[in-house]
Amino acid sequence: SQDVFLIIDCNNRFKLFHNGSYLYKLPTNTLKVPDVYRIPLKLKQGRNNLLLKLDFATGDFGMLVKIFSETPSNEKS
């Protein structure tokens, strides 16, 4: 297994599932601010499935997902 950080930038509500298990929920719409949602994640050996269910309210949407195998440089230890 490997510990990683999943970083999600999204301006709408979302739910995150990892290998079929509920992991995280953002219940309200937010402004798009870089690298706000930092979620620790333990990857198992072999295949891992991530499901990000997005709930778009109205208007434009944006989403970015990044995975880091160590603490990102702008993250305080």
Solvent accessible surface area in square Angstrom, and as a share of the most:
residue,aa,sasa,rsa
1,S,102,0.66
2,Q,90,0.40
3,D,93,0.48
4,V,6,0.04
5,F,53,0.22
6,L,1,0.01
7,I,0,0.00
8,I,1,0.00
9,D,3,0.02
10,C,1,0.01
11,N,38,0.20
12,N,7,0.04
13,R,81,0.29
14,F,3,0.01
15,K,83,0.35
16,L,3,0.01
17,F,45,0.19
18,H,23,0.10
19,N,55,0.28
20,G,74,0.71
21,S,70,0.45
22,Y,121,0.46
23,L,67,0.34
24,Y,70,0.27
25,K,93,0.40
26,L,16,0.08
27,P,78,0.49
28,T,82,0.48
29,N,68,0.35
30,T,44,0.25
31,L,154,0.76
32,K,103,0.44
33,V,79,0.45
34,P,103,0.65
35,D,26,0.14
36,V,71,0.41
37,Y,28,0.11
38,R,67,0.24
39,I,8,0.04
40,P,96,0.61
41,L,9,0.05
42,K,118,0.50
43,L,34,0.17
44,K,108,0.46
45,Q,166,0.74
46,G,64,0.61
47,R,194,0.71
48,N,40,0.21
49,N,84,0.43
50,L,69,0.34
51,L,98,0.49
52,L,39,0.19
53,K,107,0.45
54,L,53,0.26
55,D,66,0.34
56,F,84,0.35
57,A,49,0.38
58,T,126,0.73
59,G,71,0.68
60,D,133,0.69
61,F,124,0.52
62,G,16,0.16
63,M,84,0.37
64,L,87,0.43
65,V,59,0.34
66,K,62,0.26
67,I,90,0.46
68,F,69,0.29
69,S,73,0.47
70,E,128,0.57
71,T,54,0.31
72,P,10,0.06
73,S,124,0.80
74,N,101,0.52
75,E,51,0.23
76,K,188,0.79
77,S,152,0.98
